[in-house]
């Protein structure tokens, strides 16, 4: 990987890091104060292509993580929000919710086009072991049509990003990233238990909002108690990179993974996000 590409990967990785905000007084009339996701500690994800809609009406060819199969209704959090679902592909990927101390297992199946090659997931901040797949530069990878399983202990609470560790300058740009939230293992003294807060006032004409928190605190400390929760993930997109990936995948057709010519050569520099 060229040094410019590595710098771009690192910069974009910093950009997509997820942040959970604990806010005492913040009104959002059109949005629930929640960080919805699916609970673990076992997850089965897939990486696959799809077109995603943009605010300007464009449908952009992308790659994303999604659920291999639909989780049970009880797996969605917060429980106060009804009708949860997990797409087979989405950008960002599904928000994974676990509790401090749990042993987390994530199985990834590679359903990307054969020409896209291997893919993987990195979980920064955790000591991860991997089973199956093939050795990669940063972690074990899933070959096209194959799978790899990652296991780690949710050693400390907080919100982190997860993202592809394979051809990161291209695959993170294409949409392979998401968030994982580790909830504290216990409620610190002085925090209000989940479900015990009165409905929040939102705005005139709107119904008060229920207590949609995932936990009573962000960390194992009373100073991190909060009463509303928001999850923000930020990224940028260079449509030209996505367009070239789409064109090269189409040109490669149903080539045999690993065969000569069954690969992509999409330049990620210069980078012009829109």
Protein Blocks (a to p, Z undefined) as FASTA:
>chain_A
ZZklmmmmmmmmmmmpccddddfbdcdfkbccdddddddfbdcddddddddddfkopacd
ddddddfbacdfklpccfklghiacdfbdcddddddddehiacddddddfbdfklopadd
ddehiacddeehjddfkbccddehiacddddddfbgcddddddfehkllmmmnopacddd
dddfbdcehiacehiaccddfbehiacdddfbfbfbfblcfklgcfbdcddddddddfkl
mmmmmmmmmmnmpadehiahiacdddfbdcddZZ
